[in-house]
Amino acid sequence: MDVDPGALQILLCVTFAAFFSYVTSGAVHPFPVPRFTSEPLSIVQKIGGKVQLQCTAEPSTAHISWWFNGQRLDLLLDRMIELQAGSLIIPSLQTSHVGQYQCVASTEAGAVISVPAIVSTASKFISSLRLLPFVTIFLCFC
């Protein structure tokens, strides 16, 4: 059976036009595109401290996965990181955990990736700044 290329082009145009009309009409798509309701935030923590990053998306059926420095976390097999209901938890931060984290929300209709959340460690210099106001007050009264 021979297919007329002109008829095929018309069929594709009509199909595309119907799909575009359906998508832009405001009708509820059977597979909604995910969107974030909360994205992870950057954090500075001391070595050994707990880190928790949150990520939630709509629809509630969206699958949440996590990426660390451009690689999918579940493929890295880091047993020191827990993934629970959209949260990423590092019970005891190590230097190997420092870097950029992103969550991905996906459905059958597509996927979205969050803004990067940077996990970094507090240095001794930053920790020593907590004493600075007391030193300044002491110097002013001398």
Secondary structure by P-SEA (a helix, b strand, c coil): ccccaaaaaaaaaaaaaaaaaaaaccccccccbbbbcbbbbbbcccccbbbbbbbbbccccbbbbbbcccccccccccccccccccbbbccccccccbbbbbbbbbcccccccccbbbbbbbccccccccaaaaaaaaaaac
